[in-house]
Amino acid sequence: RRICLACAPARWLCRLTIPALCSATFGLTAVGAEGVRISEANSKLRIEIDGELFAEYHYEGNSRPFLYPVFGPGGLPVTRNWPMKEVEGEAQDHPHHKSLWWSHGDVNGVDFWSESSRAGKTVHERFLKIESGEESGVIRSANKMVSRDGKVIGTDIRTMRIHSSGDAKVLDFDITVTASEGELTFGDTKEGTMAIRLATTMRVKGHGGPGKGMIVNSEGVRGAGAWGKRAKWVDYFGPVQGQTVGVAIFDHPDNPRFPTWWHVRDYG
């Protein structure tokens, strides 16, 4: 997918844009002030692009690894702060919506999406590669899916490549899931797999009324009507600190069942 601020993983492409600025995609680590620099601090990886924070990768002490915060062009935050940080005026629903993440709601009957009392966890095991560079950086990690009773359901290798290209920020997110403990069945559920919870101000539906954001997909469907529809891509845009920003995710043509159905909600 490739996610772009402009970005998207496992052959998803997500794009984030601001008027008069190039699209951004996700990337990581460089040797000097220029390029992508990745450094470790307090059980998380800090990702900087050209000396400015792009995102932080949290890999310990949570139900799953995730990226937070995530900044687009102009240093504007494109994901919600809660529940990692309380900010006045932000929505506080769905505590498992942690910024930018990957998980699935039914793997061999185990819920890896929510954080209910019966949900499983995606546990970080080790890093296979952390590399900074002038044009791109790489984070590759090994993880395991563990049920509530401690049983390992399967494993994955995920690779995040962060690219620096002018005003653009690009994140390529590739994940390989392995049936290491026996057969794996991904159940038919709307809860999964690549996910992002956008900034509250970008919502189509605001608190108790209309918001100032908008959804549009490749088929021209707009607003809440895009939910559950098949599309090659979905763009979600709205205001952040007085500027209009957007995140687009693209379903790669090589993915199964292309074009896929989208779980895109009017609340962000």
JORA-V530705 format. One record per pair of residues at least 24 apart in sequence whose C-alpha atoms are under 10 Angstrom apart, sorted by sequence separation. I is the first residue (numbers start at 1). GAP is how many residues later the second one is. D is the distance in whole Angstrom. If there is no record, write none. Layout:
# JORA-V530705
I,GAP,D + I,GAP,D
This chain:
# JORA-V530705
2,24,8 + 3,24,10 + 44,24,10 + 121,24,6 + 122,24,6 + 137,24,6 + 138,24,6 + 154,24,6 + 155,24,7 + 156,24,9 + 213,24,6 + 214,24,6 + 28,25,10 + 29,25,10 + 120,25,7 + 121,25,5 + 122,25,9 + 136,25,7 + 137,25,5 + 138,25,9 + 153,25,10 + 154,25,5 + 155,25,6 + 212,25,9 + 213,25,4 + 214,25,10 + 28,26,8 + 120,26,6 + 121,26,6 + 136,26,5 + 137,26,7 + 153,26,8 + 154,26,5 + 155,26,8 + 212,26,6 + 213,26,7 + 232,26,7 + 233,26,8 + 27,27,8 + 28,27,9 + 119,27,9 + 120,27,4 + 121,27,7 + 135,27,9 + 136,27,4 + 137,27,9 + 153,27,8 + 154,27,6 + 211,27,9 + 212,27,7 + 213,27,10 + 230,27,10 + 231,27,8 + 232,27,5 + 233,27,9 + 26,28,8 + 27,28,9 + 28,28,10 + 119,28,7 + 120,28,5 + 135,28,6 + 136,28,6 + 152,28,9 + 153,28,6 + 154,28,8 + 211,28,10 + 230,28,8 + 231,28,5 + 232,28,7 + 233,28,10 + 234,28,8 + 236,28,9 + 25,29,10 + 26,29,9 + 69,29,9 + 70,29,8 + 118,29,8 + 119,29,6 + 120,29,8 + 121,29,9 + 123,29,10 + 128,29,9 + 130,29,10 + 132,29,10 + 133,29,10 + 134,29,9 + 135,29,5 + 136,29,9 + 152,29,7 + 153,29,8 + 154,29,9 + 230,29,6 + 231,29,6 + 232,29,9 + 233,29,9 + 235,29,10 + 236,29,10 + 68,30,7 + 69,30,7 + 70,30,8 + 118,30,6 + 119,30,10 + 120,30,9 + 122,30,10 + 125,30,10 + 127,30,10 + 128,30,10 + 129,30,9 + 130,30,10 + 131,30,9 + 132,30,9 + 133,30,9 + 134,30,8 + 135,30,7 + 151,30,9 + 153,30,9 + 154,30,7 + 229,30,9 + 230,30,5 + 231,30,7 + 232,30,10 + 234,30,8 + 236,30,9 + 238,30,10 + 66,31,10 + 67,31,8 + 68,31,6 + 69,31,9 + 117,31,8 + 118,31,9 + 120,31,9 + 121,31,10 + 122,31,10 + 124,31,10 + 127,31,10 + 128,31,9 + 133,31,9 + 134,31,10 + 135,31,10 + 153,31,8 + 213,31,9 + 215,31,9 + 217,31,9 + 229,31,8 + 230,31,4 + 231,31,7 + 237,31,10 + 64,32,9 + 66,32,7 + 67,32,6 + 68,32,7 + 116,32,10 + 120,32,10 + 122,32,10 + 123,32,9 + 124,32,10 + 127,32,10 + 145,32,10 + 204,32,9 + 212,32,10 + 213,32,9 + 214,32,9 + 215,32,10 + 216,32,9 + 217,32,10 + 218,32,9 + 228,32,9 + 229,32,5 + 230,32,6 + 236,32,8 + 63,33,8 + 65,33,9 + 66,33,7 + 67,33,5 + 68,33,9 + 112,33,8 + 120,33,9 + 122,33,9 + 136,33,10 + 138,33,10 + 140,33,10 + 142,33,10 + 144,33,9 + 203,33,9 + 204,33,9 + 213,33,9 + 215,33,10 + 217,33,10 + 228,33,5 + 229,33,6 + 230,33,10 + 62,34,10 + 64,34,9 + 66,34,6 + 67,34,7 + 112,34,9 + 122,34,9 + 136,34,9 + 137,34,10 + 138,34,10 + 139,34,10 + 140,34,9 + 141,34,10 + 142,34,10 + 143,34,9 + 144,34,9 + 202,34,8 + 203,34,8 + 204,34,8 + 227,34,8 + 228,34,5 + 229,34,8 + 63,35,10 + 65,35,9 + 66,35,5 + 67,35,10 + 110,35,9 + 112,35,8 + 136,35,10 + 140,35,10 + 202,35,6 + 203,35,7 + 226,35,9 + 227,35,6 + 228,35,6 + 229,35,9 + 62,36,10 + 65,36,7 + 66,36,8 + 110,36,9 + 111,36,8 + 112,36,10 + 144,36,9 + 201,36,10 + 202,36,4 + 203,36,9 + 226,36,7 + 227,36,5 + 228,36,7 + 64,37,8 + 65,37,8 + 66,37,10 + 110,37,7 + 111,37,9 + 201,37,7 + 202,37,6 + 226,37,8 + 227,37,5 + 228,37,9 + 64,38,8 + 65,38,9 + 107,38,9 + 109,38,10 + 110,38,8 + 190,38,9 + 198,38,9 + 199,38,10 + 200,38,9 + 201,38,6 + 202,38,7 + 226,38,7 + 227,38,6 + 64,39,8 + 108,39,10 + 198,39,9 + 199,39,9 + 200,39,9 + 201,39,6 + 225,39,9 + 226,39,8 + 227,39,8 + 63,40,10 + 107,40,10 + 198,40,10 + 199,40,9 + 200,40,9 + 201,40,9 + 224,40,8 + 225,40,9 + 226,40,9 + 199,41,8 + 201,41,10 + 218,41,10 + 223,41,9 + 224,41,6 + 225,41,9 + 103,42,10 + 202,42,9 + 223,42,9 + 224,42,5 + 57,43,10 + 110,43,9 + 202,43,8 + 223,43,7 + 224,43,9 + 26,44,9 + 57,44,10 + 202,44,8 + 26,45,9 + 55,45,10 + 108,45,8 + 217,45,9 + 26,46,9 + 107,46,8 + 108,46,10 + 24,47,9 + 25,47,8 + 107,47,9 + 24,48,6 + 25,48,9 + 64,48,8 + 198,48,9 + 23,49,8 + 24,49,6 + 63,49,8 + 64,49,9 + 198,49,8 + 215,49,8 + 23,50,7 + 24,50,10 + 63,50,9 + 215,50,9 + 22,51,8 + 63,51,9 + 64,51,10 + 196,51,9 + 215,51,8 + 21,52,7 + 63,52,7 + 214,52,8 + 21,53,8 + 62,53,10 + 196,53,10 + 213,53,9 + 215,53,10 + 18,54,8 + 19,54,10 + 195,54,10 + 213,54,9 + 214,54,10 + 16,55,9 + 17,55,7 + 18,55,7 + 194,55,9 + 211,55,9 + 213,55,9 + 16,56,6 + 17,56,7 + 18,56,8 + 63,56,9 + 64,56,9 + 65,56,10 + 102,56,10 + 210,56,10 + 211,56,9 + 15,57,10 + 16,57,8 + 17,57,10 + 63,57,8 + 64,57,6 + 65,57,7 + 210,57,10 + 18,58,9 + 63,58,5 + 64,58,5 + 65,58,8 + 62,59,8 + 63,59,6 + 64,59,6 + 65,59,7 + 62,60,8 + 63,60,8 + 64,60,8 + 205,60,9 + 206,60,9 + 207,60,9 + 62,61,8 + 63,61,10 + 204,61,8 + 205,61,5 + 206,61,7 + 16,62,8 + 60,62,10 + 61,62,9 + 62,62,10 + 203,62,9 + 204,62,5 + 205,62,5 + 206,62,9 + 59,63,10 + 60,63,8 + 61,63,9 + 203,63,6 + 204,63,6 + 205,63,8 + 59,64,8 + 60,64,7 + 202,64,9 + 203,64,5 + 204,64,7 + 5,65,9 + 59,65,6 + 60,65,9 + 202,65,8 + 203,65,5 + 5,66,8 + 6,66,8 + 58,66,10 + 59,66,9 + 201,66,10 + 202,66,7 + 5,67,6 + 6,67,9 + 59,67,10 + 197,67,10 + 200,67,8 + 201,67,9 + 4,68,9 + 5,68,8 + 59,68,10 + 195,68,9 + 196,68,10 + 197,68,10 + 199,68,10 + 200,68,7 + 195,69,10 + 198,69,9 + 199,69,7 + 192,70,10 + 193,70,10 + 197,70,9 + 198,70,5 + 102,71,9 + 190,71,9 + 192,71,8 + 197,71,6 + 190,72,8 + 191,72,8 + 196,72,8 + 5,73,8 + 102,73,9 + 190,73,6 + 190,74,10 + 108,75,8 + 109,75,10 + 108,76,6 + 109,76,8 + 110,76,10 + 111,76,10 + 107,77,7 + 108,77,5 + 109,77,8 + 110,77,9 + 114,77,8 + 65,78,9 + 107,78,6 + 108,78,7 + 109,78,7 + 113,78,6 + 64,79,9 + 106,79,8 + 107,79,5 + 108,79,7 + 112,79,9 + 113,79,7 + 64,80,10 + 106,80,6 + 107,80,6 + 111,80,9 + 112,80,9 + 113,80,8 + 64,81,9 + 105,81,8 + 106,81,5 + 107,81,10 + 112,81,10 + 57,82,9 + 59,82,10 + 104,82,8 + 105,82,8 + 106,82,7 + 107,82,10 + 49,83,10 + 104,83,9 + 105,83,9 + 106,83,7 + 48,84,10 + 49,84,10 + 50,84,9 + 59,84,10 + 104,84,10 + 105,84,6 + 106,84,10 + 45,85,9 + 47,85,9 + 49,85,9 + 50,85,10 + 104,85,8 + 105,85,8 + 106,85,8 + 49,86,9 + 104,86,9 + 105,86,5 + 106,86,9 + 49,87,9 + 104,87,6 + 105,87,6 + 49,88,9 + 103,88,8 + 104,88,4 + 105,88,8 + 48,89,10 + 103,89,6 + 104,89,5 + 40,90,10 + 47,90,9 + 102,90,7 + 103,90,5 + 104,90,8 + 39,91,9 + 101,91,10 + 102,91,5 + 103,91,7 + 104,91,10 + 38,92,7 + 39,92,9 + 47,92,10 + 101,92,8 + 102,92,5 + 103,92,8 + 9,93,9 + 37,93,10 + 38,93,7 + 39,93,9 + 74,93,8 + 101,93,6 + 102,93,6 + 37,94,8 + 38,94,6 + 45,94,9 + 73,94,7 + 100,94,8 + 101,94,5 + 102,94,9 + 36,95,9 + 37,95,5 + 38,95,9 + 72,95,9 + 73,95,7 + 100,95,6 + 101,95,6 + 36,96,6 + 37,96,7 + 72,96,8 + 73,96,7 + 99,96,8 + 100,96,4 + 101,96,9 + 35,97,8 + 36,97,5 + 37,97,8 + 72,97,7 + 98,97,9 + 99,97,5 + 100,97,7 + 35,98,6 + 36,98,6 + 37,98,10 + 71,98,9 + 72,98,10 + 97,98,8 + 98,98,8 + 99,98,5 + 100,98,9 + 34,99,9 + 35,99,4 + 36,99,6 + 37,99,8 + 38,99,7 + 97,99,8 + 98,99,7 + 99,99,7 + 31,100,9 + 32,100,9 + 34,100,6 + 35,100,5 + 36,100,5 + 37,100,7 + 38,100,8 + 97,100,6 + 98,100,10 + 99,100,9 + 29,101,8 + 30,101,8 + 31,101,6 + 32,101,9 + 33,101,9 + 34,101,9 + 35,101,7 + 36,101,6 + 37,101,10 + 38,101,8 + 96,101,10 + 97,101,9 + 28,102,9 + 29,102,6 + 30,102,4 + 31,102,6 + 32,102,8 + 35,102,8 + 36,102,9 + 28,103,8 + 29,103,4 + 30,103,4 + 31,103,7 + 94,103,10 + 28,104,6 + 29,104,6 + 30,104,5 + 27,105,10 + 28,105,8 + 29,105,8 + 30,105,8 + 28,106,10 + 29,106,9 + 30,106,7 + 31,106,10 + 28,107,9 + 29,107,7 + 30,107,7 + 27,108,9 + 28,108,6 + 29,108,5 + 30,108,10 + 54,108,9 + 91,108,9 + 92,108,10 + 27,109,6 + 28,109,4 + 29,109,7 + 90,109,8 + 91,109,6 + 26,110,10 + 27,110,6 + 28,110,6 + 29,110,9 + 90,110,6 + 91,110,10 + 26,111,10 + 27,111,7 + 28,111,8 + 89,111,8 + 90,111,8 + 27,112,9 + 89,112,9 + 49,113,9 + 48,114,10 + 49,114,8 + 50,114,8 + 47,115,9 + 49,115,6 + 50,115,10 + 54,115,8 + 82,115,10 + 91,115,9 + 48,116,10 + 49,116,10 + 50,116,9 + 80,116,9 + 81,116,9 + 91,116,8 + 79,117,7 + 80,117,6 + 81,117,9 + 82,117,10 + 90,117,9 + 78,118,9 + 79,118,6 + 80,118,5 + 81,118,8 + 82,118,10 + 89,118,9 + 49,119,10 + 78,119,9 + 79,119,4 + 80,119,4 + 81,119,9 + 49,120,8 + 78,120,6 + 79,120,4 + 80,120,6 + 77,121,9 + 78,121,5 + 79,121,8 + 80,121,9 + 77,122,7 + 78,122,9 + 79,122,10 + 80,122,10 + 78,123,9 + 79,123,9 + 38,124,10 + 78,124,8 + 36,125,10 + 37,125,10 + 36,126,7 + 35,127,10 + 36,127,7 + 35,128,8 + 36,128,6 + 70,128,10 + 35,129,6 + 66,129,10 + 67,129,9 + 34,130,9 + 35,130,9 + 66,130,10 + 35,131,10 + 28,132,8 + 29,132,10 + 27,133,7 + 28,133,6 + 29,133,8 + 26,134,8 + 27,134,5 + 28,134,4 + 29,134,9 + 30,134,10 + 26,135,7 + 27,135,2 + 28,135,6 + 29,135,9 + 25,136,10 + 26,136,5 + 27,136,4 + 28,136,8 + 25,137,7 + 26,137,6 + 27,137,7 + 25,138,7 + 26,138,8 + 27,138,10 + 24,139,9 + 25,139,8 + 24,140,9 + 25,140,9 + 24,141,8 + 27,141,10 + 28,141,9 + 23,142,10 + 24,142,9 + 25,142,10 + 26,142,9 + 27,142,6 + 28,142,9 + 22,143,9 + 23,143,9 + 24,143,7 + 25,143,6 + 26,143,5 + 27,143,5 + 28,143,8 + 22,144,8 + 23,144,7 + 24,144,4 + 25,144,4 + 26,144,3 + 27,144,5 + 21,145,10 + 22,145,5 + 23,145,5 + 24,145,3 + 25,145,2 + 26,145,3 + 27,145,7 + 21,146,7 + 22,146,5 + 23,146,7 + 24,146,5 + 25,146,5 + 26,146,6 + 27,146,9 + 21,147,8 + 22,147,9 + 23,147,8 + 24,147,8 + 25,147,8 + 26,147,9 + 10,148,9 + 9,149,10 + 10,149,10 + 9,150,9 + 17,150,10 + 9,151,8 + 17,151,9 + 9,152,10 + 16,152,9 + 17,152,10 + 15,153,9 + 16,153,8 + 15,154,9 + 16,154,9 + 7,155,10 + 15,155,8 + 14,156,9 + 15,156,9 + 13,157,9 + 14,157,8 + 2,158,9 + 13,158,8 + 14,158,9 + 1,159,10 + 2,159,9 + 13,159,8 + 78,159,10 + 12,160,8 + 13,160,9 + 78,160,10 + 11,161,8 + 12,161,8 + 78,161,10 + 79,161,10 + 6,162,8 + 7,162,8 + 8,162,8 + 9,162,8 + 10,162,8 + 11,162,8 + 12,162,9 + 78,162,7 + 5,163,8 + 6,163,7 + 7,163,5 + 8,163,7 + 9,163,5 + 10,163,6 + 11,163,7 + 77,163,7 + 4,164,9 + 5,164,6 + 6,164,6 + 7,164,5 + 8,164,6 + 9,164,4 + 10,164,4 + 11,164,9 + 76,164,7 + 77,164,9 + 4,165,7 + 5,165,7 + 6,165,8 + 7,165,7 + 8,165,6 + 9,165,5 + 10,165,6 + 76,165,8 + 3,166,10 + 4,166,5 + 5,166,8 + 7,166,8 + 8,166,9 + 9,166,8 + 10,166,8 + 76,166,10 + 3,167,7 + 4,167,6 + 76,167,9 + 78,167,8 + 2,168,8 + 3,168,5 + 4,168,8 + 76,168,10 + 77,168,9 + 78,168,8 + 79,168,10 + 2,169,6 + 3,169,6 + 74,169,9 + 76,169,8 + 78,169,8 + 1,170,9 + 2,170,4 + 3,170,7 + 1,171,6 + 2,171,6 + 74,171,10 + 1,172,5 + 2,172,8 + 73,172,8 + 1,173,6 + 72,173,8 + 1,174,8 + 72,174,9 + 93,174,10 + 72,175,9 + 91,176,9 + 91,177,10 + 12,182,8 + 14,182,10 + 10,183,10 + 10,184,8 + 9,185,7 + 8,186,8 + 9,186,10 + 8,187,10 + 80,188,9 + 79,189,9 + 3,191,9 + 1,193,8 + 3,193,10 + 15,218,10 + 13,219,10 + 14,219,8 + 15,219,9 + 16,219,9 + 18,219,9 + 12,220,10 + 13,220,8 + 14,220,8 + 15,220,8 + 16,220,9 + 17,220,8 + 18,220,10 + 12,221,9 + 13,221,10 + 14,221,8 + 15,221,9 + 16,221,8 + 18,221,10 + 14,222,10 + 18,222,10 + 23,222,10 + 24,222,10 + 25,222,10 + 23,223,9 + 24,223,9 + 19,224,8 + 21,224,10 + 23,224,9 + 18,225,7 + 19,225,7 + 23,225,10 + 18,226,6 + 19,226,8 + 17,227,8 + 18,227,5 + 19,227,10 + 16,228,10 + 17,228,5 + 18,228,7 + 6,229,10 + 16,229,6 + 17,229,5 + 18,229,10 + 15,230,10 + 16,230,5 + 17,230,7 + 15,231,7 + 16,231,4 + 17,231,9 + 14,232,9 + 15,232,5 + 16,232,6 + 14,233,6 + 15,233,4 + 16,233,9 + 13,234,10 + 14,234,4 + 15,234,6 + 13,235,7 + 14,235,3 + 15,235,8 + 12,236,9 + 13,236,5 + 14,236,6 + 12,237,6 + 13,237,4 + 14,237,9 + 11,238,10 + 12,238,5 + 13,238,7 + 8,239,10 + 11,239,8 + 12,239,5 + 13,239,7 + 5,240,8 + 6,240,8 + 7,240,7 + 8,240,8 + 9,240,9 + 11,240,6 + 12,240,5 + 5,241,7 + 6,241,6 + 7,241,7 + 8,241,5 + 9,241,9 + 10,241,9 + 11,241,5 + 12,241,9 + 4,242,9 + 5,242,5 + 6,242,6 + 7,242,6 + 8,242,6 + 9,242,9 + 10,242,8 + 11,242,8 + 4,243,7 + 5,243,7 + 6,243,8 + 7,243,8 + 8,243,8 + 9,243,9 + 11,243,8 + 12,243,9 + 3,244,8 + 4,244,6 + 5,244,9 + 6,244,10 + 8,244,9 + 10,244,10 + 11,244,7 + 3,245,7 + 4,245,7 + 10,245,8 + 2,246,10 + 3,246,6 + 4,246,9 + 2,247,7 + 3,247,8 + 1,248,9 + 2,248,7 + 3,248,10 + 1,249,8 + 2,249,8 + 1,250,7 + 2,250,8 + 1,251,7 + 1,254,9
